[in-house]
Amino acid sequence: MLRAHAPIGHNAVILLIDDDPGLSEVIELLLVREGYAVRRAGTVKAGIEGVRGAEIDLVITDLKLPDGTGLNVIAAIRATRPALPIIMITSYSSIESAIGALRAGAVDYIIKPFDNDDLLHAVARALTEGRMKRENAVRGSRPLAIEEYIREVVERFQDSHSETELARMLGIGRKALWMRRRQWGLKRTTKTGA
């Protein structure tokens, strides 16, 4: 069973998969108050169907669910929508479960009981990362503007300035500069680094 609330200020739709109706309601109210549209599911099966049947921007799933685990949710979603960000929440905190969730593809792992601000920051961060991945896919993985700027400066000044001077001008380390030049196939023709 999926329930939905209309967004107030955000366009993001969040699917919350948790079998605890009290906690689900609290999280839903918190997210709706922040302007997100929230849909709820109480099982792995309902959650996976909810992702298939709607335009979802973020999934928040509990680790322990009646018909499986949040890891099952992550695996099923990764198979059909690999770029969809997923946050794992759990009261069964262990290093193994956190590592398992992150390796499976969760972008964050939050331990219950959690601070509301921590959850909201994780949601905002996950949505931003998801949006950036979608934008990069649309524009064909063009490099970020800062990378374009660094390359332009390096190409323009690499023969007239030392590697140390270039690194200082760009505000990056010499090793980072060297790695970028190597990646781009840029070779110095005159002055060597000091």
RADAWO-V81837 format. One record per residue. N is the residue number from 1. PSI is psi in radians with two decimals (* if undefined). D_FIRST is the distance of its C-alpha to the first C-alpha in Angstrom with 2 decimals. Layout:
N:PSI:D_FIRST
N:PSI:D_FIRST
This chain:
1:2.19:0.00
2:2.35:3.81
3:2.52:6.69
4:2.57:10.16
5:2.58:13.72
6:2.54:16.85
7:2.64:19.41
8:-0.97:22.73
9:-0.37:25.09
10:2.76:23.54
11:-0.09:22.17
12:2.41:20.09
13:2.19:16.33
14:2.27:14.97
15:2.12:11.86
16:2.07:11.63
17:1.85:10.61
18:2.40:11.67
19:-0.10:11.20
20:1.84:13.54
21:-0.59:12.01
22:-0.86:15.55
23:-0.70:16.25
24:-0.74:13.01
25:-0.72:13.96
26:-0.81:17.51
27:-0.74:16.91
28:-0.82:14.79
29:-0.73:17.69
30:-0.82:20.22
31:-0.69:18.94
32:-0.70:18.49
33:-0.54:21.98
34:-0.06:23.26
35:0.15:22.03
36:2.61:19.13
37:2.35:15.98
38:2.33:12.98
39:2.48:9.40
40:2.54:7.47
41:2.61:5.90
42:-0.05:7.35
43:2.91:8.92
44:-0.84:11.33
45:-0.84:10.01
46:-0.63:6.54
47:-0.78:8.92
48:-0.72:11.53
49:-0.65:9.74
50:-0.60:8.85
51:-0.69:12.56
52:-0.65:13.76
53:0.06:12.27
54:2.88:13.34
55:1.78:16.38
56:2.41:15.67
57:-0.37:18.77
58:2.51:17.92
59:2.31:15.62
60:2.09:15.95
61:2.52:15.06
62:2.71:16.19
63:-0.83:18.74
64:2.08:17.81
65:2.77:14.40
66:-0.61:13.98
67:0.37:14.21
68:-2.67:16.51
69:2.94:17.65
70:-0.45:17.30
71:-0.61:20.27
72:-0.71:18.34
73:-0.84:15.92
74:-0.82:19.12
75:-0.76:20.87
76:-0.71:18.28
77:-0.72:18.03
78:-0.54:21.83
79:-0.57:22.37
80:-0.59:20.83
81:1.34:21.09
82:-0.41:23.85
83:-0.09:24.50
84:2.11:21.04
85:2.48:21.69
86:2.31:19.75
87:2.30:20.40
88:2.30:20.17
89:2.53:20.05
90:2.67:21.25
91:-0.09:23.29
92:1.27:24.94
93:2.26:27.38
94:2.75:29.97
95:-0.70:31.92
96:-0.77:30.77
97:-0.62:27.02
98:-0.82:27.75
99:-0.73:29.95
100:-0.75:27.52
101:-0.78:24.70
102:-0.68:27.19
103:-0.61:28.73
104:-0.41:25.44
105:0.09:24.96
106:2.49:23.40
107:-0.29:25.33
108:2.79:25.23
109:2.03:24.76
110:2.32:24.33
111:2.28:25.14
112:2.56:23.62
113:2.50:24.88
114:2.78:25.49
115:2.37:27.28
116:-0.72:25.24
117:-0.64:27.80
118:-0.76:27.47
119:-0.79:23.75
120:-0.67:24.47
121:-0.73:27.39
122:-0.72:25.43
123:-0.85:22.80
124:-0.76:25.71
125:-0.78:27.60
126:-0.73:24.80
127:-0.68:24.15
128:-0.79:27.93
129:-0.72:28.41
130:-0.75:25.72
131:-0.74:27.37
132:-0.69:30.76
133:-0.74:29.81
134:-0.75:28.59
135:-0.70:31.80
136:-0.66:33.96
137:-0.68:32.49
138:-0.74:33.17
139:0.22:36.71
140:0.60:37.54
141:0.68:37.71
142:2.57:40.64
143:2.69:42.04
144:2.74:41.34
145:-0.66:43.99
146:-0.64:45.52
147:-0.69:46.07
148:-0.73:47.74
149:-0.80:49.93
150:-0.79:50.91
151:-0.73:51.87
152:-0.79:53.90
153:-0.76:55.80
154:-0.84:56.47
155:-0.64:57.74
156:-0.67:59.92
157:0.04:61.44
158:-0.48:61.29
159:-0.27:64.93
160:-0.13:66.33
161:2.60:64.54
162:2.86:64.13
163:-0.66:60.78
164:-0.76:60.95
165:-0.75:61.64
166:-0.80:58.78
167:-0.73:56.35
168:-0.77:57.56
169:-0.68:57.27
170:-0.24:53.64
171:0.54:52.70
172:2.90:51.61
173:2.79:53.19
174:-0.66:55.78
175:-0.73:53.66
176:-0.69:50.70
177:-0.80:53.22
178:-0.77:54.75
179:-0.73:51.39
180:-0.78:50.50
181:-0.70:53.96
182:-0.78:53.69
183:-0.70:50.25
184:-0.16:51.64
185:0.46:54.89
186:2.29:57.09
187:2.50:60.51
188:2.54:63.12
189:-0.33:66.44
190:-1.94:68.59
191:2.25:68.13
192:2.81:66.35
193:2.58:64.24
194:*:66.05
